[in-house]
């Protein structure tokens, strides 16, 4: 038995995200094959109907949960606990208000993707380059301050971007999570969030993240799961 319960908190299907080629059947087949504990479907700015998700999960060994990746003016935020997209949540402050009211949780998804290269500083909200030697400064960014957790390990980010996100999370003692950001079958579970106890519902997932009992990890696909840590 693996020492961790593994969950992929970030992936998109062709059913709800136009930029994905991951079909539902491929998702189910792959998730069952790799032996992951839970998969969270987080479509762009929309969320699965609970009844549809229940039908998908029926009789499966993998737990299927629903979330949403909300596009805000400050970046992408993974959200768990909402039942639908709410008008105005493209504004980070309004998203925080709505999620708090619902008892949910917010995750800063891939917060430093492309942002460590000074040549791309124009994509930063404040148009300033991020100094990789000072994670405590990046910790003051509004999106980092506003979220409950940081996606410190994203399957589509560079190692440098992921390690910097981990440093920022540690500077603030924020919850650490991981997601493959998969848009196709082969990358599902390439990185995973690790829990000591099984997570079988969105409520349990939210509670575990708020309690900071999650870690980012990788190795599921080669049978050697280990936490992601600083070198």
C-alpha positions in Angstrom: 0.0 0.0 0.0 1.3 3.4 -0.9 2.0 5.7 2.0 0.1 8.6 0.4 -3.3 9.1 -1.1 -2.7 10.7 -4.5 -4.9 13.2 -6.2 -4.5 15.2 -9.4 -6.2 18.6 -8.6 -5.9 20.2 -12.0 -7.0 18.9 -15.4 -9.3 19.8 -18.3 -11.5 17.6 -20.5 -12.8 18.3 -24.0 -16.2 18.1 -22.5 -15.8 21.5 -20.8 -12.5 23.1 -22.0 -12.1 24.1 -25.6 -8.3 23.8 -25.4 -8.3 20.2 -24.2 -8.3 16.9 -26.3 -8.8 14.7 -23.2 -12.0 12.7 -23.7 -14.0 11.5 -20.8 -13.4 7.8 -21.7 -9.7 8.4 -22.0 -9.7 10.2 -18.6 -11.4 7.3 -17.0 -9.3 4.6 -18.6 -6.0 6.4 -17.8 -7.0 7.3 -14.2 -8.0 3.7 -13.5 -4.8 2.4 -15.1 -2.3 4.5 -13.1 -3.9 3.7 -9.8 -4.5 7.3 -8.7 -6.7 8.0 -5.7 -8.7 11.0 -7.0 -9.0 13.2 -10.0 -10.4 16.7 -9.9 -11.9 18.0 -13.2 -11.3 21.7 -13.2 -12.7 23.2 -16.4 -12.0 26.8 -17.5 -14.6 29.1 -16.0 -17.3 26.4 -15.8 -18.0 23.5 -13.5 -19.6 20.1 -14.0 -23.1 19.4 -13.0 -23.1 17.3 -9.8 -25.4 14.7 -11.2 -23.3 14.3 -14.3 -20.2 13.8 -12.1 -21.9 11.3 -9.9 -22.8 9.3 -13.0 -19.2 9.4 -14.2 -17.9 8.2 -10.9 -20.4 5.4 -10.3 -18.7 2.0 -9.9 -15.2 3.4 -10.4 -12.2 2.8 -8.1 -11.0 6.4 -8.6 -12.8 9.3 -6.8 -13.9 12.0 -9.3 -14.3 15.5 -7.9 -15.3 18.8 -9.5 -13.6 22.2 -9.3 -13.1 25.1 -11.6 -10.2 27.1 -12.9 -11.3 30.7 -12.8 -9.6 33.3 -15.0 -9.1 36.4 -13.0 -7.4 39.7 -13.8 -4.5 38.5 -11.6 -4.1 35.0 -13.0 -5.7 31.6 -12.9 -7.2 30.4 -9.7 -8.3 26.8 -8.9 -11.5 26.9 -6.9 -13.3 24.1 -5.0 -16.6 24.6 -3.2 -18.6 26.5 -5.8 -21.6 24.9 -7.6 -21.6 27.3 -10.6 -19.8 30.2 -12.2 -20.9 33.4 -10.6 -20.8 36.7 -12.5 -18.1 39.1 -11.5 -15.6 36.5 -10.2 -13.1 37.4 -12.8 -12.2 40.0 -10.3 -10.0 38.4 -7.6 -11.6 40.3 -4.7 -15.1 39.3 -5.8 -14.0 35.7 -6.2 -12.6 35.7 -2.7 -15.9 37.0 -1.4 -17.9 34.4 -3.2 -15.7 31.5 -2.2 -15.7 32.6 1.4 -19.4 32.7 1.4 -19.6 29.2 0.0 -16.9 27.8 2.4 -14.6 26.9 -0.4 -10.9 27.1 -1.1 -8.8 29.0 -3.6 -5.5 27.9 -5.2 -3.0 30.1 -7.1 -2.5 27.9 -10.1 0.9 28.0 -11.9 1.5 31.5 -10.4 4.9 32.0 -11.9 4.5 30.4 -15.4 6.6 32.5 -17.8 7.1 35.2 -15.1 10.6 34.5 -14.0 12.2 35.6 -17.3 12.6 39.4 -17.4 11.8 39.4 -21.1 8.2 38.4 -20.2 7.7 40.8 -17.3 5.0 42.6 -19.4 2.6 39.7 -18.6 2.9 40.4 -14.8 0.1 42.4 -13.3 2.5 45.0 -12.1 4.7 44.8 -15.2 7.8 44.3 -13.0 10.2 41.3 -13.3 10.1 38.8 -10.4 13.5 38.5 -8.6 14.1 34.7 -8.1 16.4 35.5 -5.3 13.7 37.1 -3.2 10.6 34.8 -2.9 9.5 36.9 0.1 8.8 39.8 -2.4 6.7 37.6 -4.7 4.8 36.5 -1.6 3.3 39.9 -1.5 1.6 39.6 -4.9 -2.1 40.0 -4.6 -3.0 36.6 -6.1 -0.6 34.9 -3.6 -2.0 36.8 -0.6 -5.6 36.1 -1.7 -5.4 32.3 -2.1 -5.5 29.6 0.5 -3.0 27.4 -1.3 -0.3 27.5 -4.0 0.1 25.1 -6.8 3.8 24.6 -6.2 4.1 21.7 -8.7 2.4 22.0 -12.1 3.0 19.4 -14.8 3.3 22.1 -17.5 5.7 24.4 -15.7 9.5 24.4 -15.6 11.4 23.1 -12.6 12.6 26.6 -11.9 9.0 28.0 -11.8 7.8 25.1 -9.6 10.7 25.5 -7.1 10.2 29.2 -6.9 6.5 28.6 -6.2 7.4 26.2 -3.4 9.8 28.8 -1.9 7.0 31.4 -1.9 4.5 28.9 -0.3 7.1 28.1 2.4 7.7 31.8 3.0 4.0 32.3 3.8 3.3 28.8 5.3 0.6 28.4 2.6 -0.9 25.0 1.7 1.1 23.2 -1.0 -0.7 21.3 -3.8 0.1 19.9 -7.2 -1.8 19.4 -10.5 -0.9 18.0 -13.8 -2.7 20.7 -15.8 -3.4 17.9 -18.1 -5.2 18.4 -21.4 -4.5 14.9 -22.7 -4.4 11.4 -21.2 -0.7 10.7 -20.9 0.0 13.5 -18.5 -2.7 12.7 -16.0 -1.0 12.0 -12.6 2.5 13.1 -13.8 2.4 15.2 -10.6 0.0 14.7 -7.7 -1.1 16.2 -4.5 -0.3 13.9 -1.6 -2.6 13.3 1.4 -2.0 11.0 4.4 -5.7 10.1 4.5 -8.1 9.3 1.6 -10.1 12.2 0.2 -13.5 11.1 -1.0 -15.5 14.3 -1.3 -15.0 17.9 -2.2 -15.7 18.8 1.4 -12.9 16.5 2.6 -10.6 18.0 0.0 -11.4 21.6 1.1 -10.8 20.6 4.8 -7.5 18.9 4.1 -6.2 21.9 2.1 -7.3 24.4 4.8 -5.6 22.3 7.4 -2.4 22.4 5.3 -2.2 18.6 5.4 -1.3 18.3 1.7 2.0 18.0 -0.1 3.0 18.2 -3.7 4.6 15.1 -5.1 5.6 13.1 -8.1 6.5 9.6 -9.1 3.1 8.0 -9.3 3.7 6.9 -12.9 6.9 5.0 -12.1 5.6 3.6 -8.8 7.8 5.7 -6.5 5.7 8.5 -5.0 7.8 11.1 -3.1 7.1 14.7 -1.9 8.4 17.6 -3.9 10.9 19.5 -1.8 13.6 22.1 -2.1 17.0 20.7 -3.1 
